[in-house]
């Protein structure tokens, strides 16, 4: 079940990246942004500020050149109808993490889900076939019966119930 949830989540993440790339490709507007933060350690992403209609917007976790420094100018393409859809000039997708995760985790999650479903299905069918064989196997091995052929005298929880 978890693998199915992961597959759906990664499909949505990959779809979002592809959708933003399509919107940028439809009507690209070139702007010059400024690197305001570089990734450093865990949990921090790169950040680029860029102007849109007199406002200053920021985009996080974009592909940046290896030698980028804070304050460096960088060429960006944004969608004309959606200023938040932005990517570095010459790149296909806005964020590298979304596409990379979707490309690797979706096939793995789908394969895991299919394997689990196959094992569940095989297990149910196998359990139905094996019930009779399992009982016969125990009897054939010569194991003595625990009750010596008599009914068990073990009481059930709650004891006998009064008849009404």
C-alpha positions as CSV (number, residue, x, y, z in Angstrom):
1,X,0.0,0.0,0.0
2,X,2.8,2.4,0.9
3,X,4.5,1.8,-2.5
4,X,1.2,2.7,-4.3
5,X,1.1,6.0,-2.3
6,X,4.7,6.7,-3.1
7,X,4.1,6.0,-6.8
8,X,1.1,8.4,-6.9
9,X,3.0,11.1,-5.0
10,X,6.0,10.9,-7.3
11,X,3.8,10.9,-10.4
12,X,2.1,14.1,-9.2
13,X,5.5,15.7,-8.5
14,X,6.9,14.7,-11.9
15,X,3.6,15.8,-13.6
16,X,3.9,19.2,-11.9
17,X,7.4,19.7,-13.2
18,X,6.4,18.6,-16.8
19,X,3.3,20.9,-16.6
20,X,5.5,23.9,-15.6
21,X,8.0,23.1,-18.4
22,X,5.1,23.0,-20.9
23,X,3.7,26.4,-19.7
24,X,7.2,28.0,-20.0
25,X,7.7,26.4,-23.5
26,X,4.3,27.8,-24.7
27,X,5.2,31.5,-24.0
28,X,8.6,32.0,-22.5
29,X,9.7,35.3,-21.1
30,X,13.4,35.8,-20.4
31,X,14.3,37.7,-17.2
32,X,17.6,38.2,-15.3
33,X,17.6,36.8,-11.8
34,X,20.1,37.2,-9.0
35,X,21.3,34.3,-6.9
36,X,20.3,35.1,-3.3
37,X,21.1,31.8,-1.6
38,X,23.3,28.7,-2.3
39,X,22.5,25.2,-1.1
40,X,24.5,24.3,1.9
41,X,24.1,21.2,4.0
42,X,20.8,19.4,4.4
43,X,17.4,21.2,4.1
44,X,18.7,24.3,2.4
45,X,18.1,25.0,-1.2
46,X,19.4,27.5,-3.8
47,X,17.3,30.6,-4.2
48,X,17.0,33.0,-7.0
49,X,15.2,36.4,-7.0
50,X,13.8,37.8,-10.3
51,X,11.6,40.8,-11.2
52,X,8.0,40.4,-12.5
53,X,5.9,43.5,-13.2
54,X,7.7,45.6,-10.6
55,X,7.6,42.9,-8.0
56,X,10.4,40.7,-6.8
57,X,9.7,37.0,-6.7
58,X,11.9,34.1,-5.6
59,X,12.4,30.6,-6.9
60,X,13.9,27.8,-4.9
61,X,16.0,24.8,-5.8
62,X,16.7,25.7,-9.4
63,X,19.6,24.2,-11.4
64,X,22.6,26.5,-10.9
65,X,26.0,26.4,-12.4
66,X,28.7,24.8,-10.2
67,X,30.6,28.1,-9.9
68,X,27.6,30.2,-9.0
69,X,28.0,32.7,-6.1
70,X,25.5,34.8,-4.1
71,X,24.8,38.0,-6.1
72,X,25.7,36.5,-9.5
73,X,23.2,37.3,-12.3
74,X,21.5,34.3,-13.9
75,X,19.3,34.0,-17.0
76,X,15.8,32.7,-16.3
77,X,12.8,31.8,-18.4
78,X,9.3,32.2,-16.9
79,X,5.9,31.5,-18.3
80,X,4.0,34.6,-19.5
81,X,0.8,33.5,-17.9
82,X,2.3,32.1,-14.6
83,X,5.2,34.1,-13.1
84,X,5.9,31.4,-10.6
85,X,6.7,28.8,-13.3
86,X,10.4,29.6,-13.8
87,X,13.5,27.7,-14.9
88,X,17.2,28.4,-15.7
89,X,17.7,29.3,-19.4
90,X,18.6,26.2,-21.5
91,X,17.2,23.7,-19.0
92,X,14.1,21.5,-19.6
93,X,12.6,21.3,-16.2
94,X,12.4,23.9,-13.4
95,X,13.6,21.8,-10.5
96,X,16.0,18.8,-10.8
97,X,14.8,17.0,-7.7
98,X,11.2,16.5,-8.8
99,X,12.0,15.0,-12.1
100,X,14.9,12.9,-10.8
101,X,12.8,11.5,-8.0
102,X,9.9,10.7,-10.3
103,X,12.1,9.0,-12.8
104,X,13.6,6.6,-10.2
105,X,11.0,6.1,-7.6
106,X,7.9,5.7,-9.7
107,X,9.1,2.6,-11.5
108,X,10.5,1.2,-8.3
109,X,7.2,1.8,-6.4
110,X,5.0,0.4,-9.2
111,X,7.2,-2.7,-9.4
112,X,7.0,-3.1,-5.6
113,X,3.3,-2.7,-5.6
114,X,2.9,-5.3,-8.4
115,X,5.1,-7.7,-6.6
116,X,3.1,-7.3,-3.4
117,X,-0.2,-7.8,-5.2
118,X,1.2,-10.9,-7.0
119,X,2.4,-12.4,-3.7
120,X,-0.9,-11.7,-2.0
121,X,-2.8,-13.3,-4.9
122,X,-0.4,-16.3,-5.0
123,X,-0.6,-16.6,-1.2
124,X,-4.4,-16.8,-1.1
125,X,-4.5,-19.4,-3.9
126,X,-1.7,-21.4,-2.3
127,X,-3.3,-21.3,1.1
128,X,-6.5,-22.8,-0.3
129,X,-4.6,-25.6,-2.0
130,X,-2.2,-26.3,0.9
131,X,-4.8,-26.6,3.7
132,X,-5.7,-30.2,2.8
133,X,-2.1,-31.1,2.0
134,X,-0.8,-29.5,5.2
135,X,-3.3,-31.5,7.3
136,X,-2.4,-34.8,5.5
137,X,1.3,-34.1,5.9
138,X,1.0,-33.8,9.7
139,X,-1.0,-37.0,9.9
140,X,1.4,-38.9,7.6
141,X,4.4,-38.0,9.6
142,X,3.1,-40.2,12.5
143,X,2.8,-37.4,15.0
144,X,0.5,-38.4,17.9
145,X,-2.7,-36.5,18.2
146,X,-2.8,-34.2,21.1
147,X,-6.2,-35.3,22.2
148,X,-5.7,-39.1,21.6
149,X,-8.7,-39.2,19.4
150,X,-11.0,-37.6,22.0
151,X,-12.6,-34.2,22.0
152,X,-10.7,-31.5,23.7
153,X,-11.8,-30.7,27.2
154,X,-10.4,-27.2,27.0
155,X,-13.0,-24.6,28.0
156,X,-13.7,-21.6,25.9
157,X,-13.5,-18.1,27.2
158,X,-16.7,-17.1,29.0
159,X,-17.6,-20.7,30.0
160,X,-21.0,-22.1,29.2
161,X,-23.8,-19.7,28.3
162,X,-27.1,-20.0,30.0
163,X,-30.0,-21.0,27.8
164,X,-32.9,-18.6,27.7
